[in-house]
Amino acid sequence: MIDTTHNFWYLKPVVLLVISFMIDNLLNISQAVLAVILMAGILLQARGTGLGTAFGGDSNVYRTKRGVEKKLFQATIIVAILFFGVSLANVLF
């Protein structure tokens, strides 16, 4: 009797290793891309506050964000959460 079930048990470790390598690369690349986007979002929000408020300058602490500024703020929060999640996944896997 000829065994017709093709059991490729010897290929399973290789396939798992390749998948693990691909996931590791994907996590590293996505973490780097999210880091650059997060830095850009944070830098775009800086509006020249500098050290002026530290020496008695006028500060507008309580100001409502509107329009593009509000969307940029929300997008930065989302990218920060994604970056944290990808970094955590990168450490765990």
C-alpha positions, -999 to 999 in steps of 0.1 A, spaced: 0 0 0 14 34 -10 10 63 13 -7 91 -6 -9 116 22 20 140 17 30 149 52 57 175 49 65 175 86 102 182 79 93 215 63 72 229 92 102 243 112 116 260 81 82 276 73 78 288 108 113 302 108 106 321 76 73 335 89 90 345 121 117 363 102 91 381 80 71 392 110 102 405 127 112 425 97 77 439 93 76 450 129 110 466 127 101 485 95 67 496 108 83 508 141 108 529 122 81 544 99 58 552 129 87 568 147 94 592 118 57 600 115 54 606 153 84 629 153 70 649 124 36 652 141 52 664 173 74 689 155 46 703 135 27 710 167 54 732 182 44 768 177 74 786 190 66 784 227 103 782 236 116 795 269 95 827 268 70 814 292 97 803 317 108 840 322 74 855 326 62 856 290 26 854 281 13 819 278 -19 807 262 -22 775 281 -60 772 278 -66 775 240 -91 755 219 -77 736 190 -96 740 158 -94 727 123 -61 713 111 -45 717 144 -71 695 161 -68 669 134 -30 669 137 -33 666 175 -57 636 172 -35 619 145 -4 623 167 -22 606 196 -33 577 173 2 573 159 17 573 194 -7 545 204 2 525 173 39 531 180 35 518 215 16 488 203 41 479 176 70 484 201 54 461 226 47 435 199 83 438 187 96 431 223 72 402 228 77 384 195 
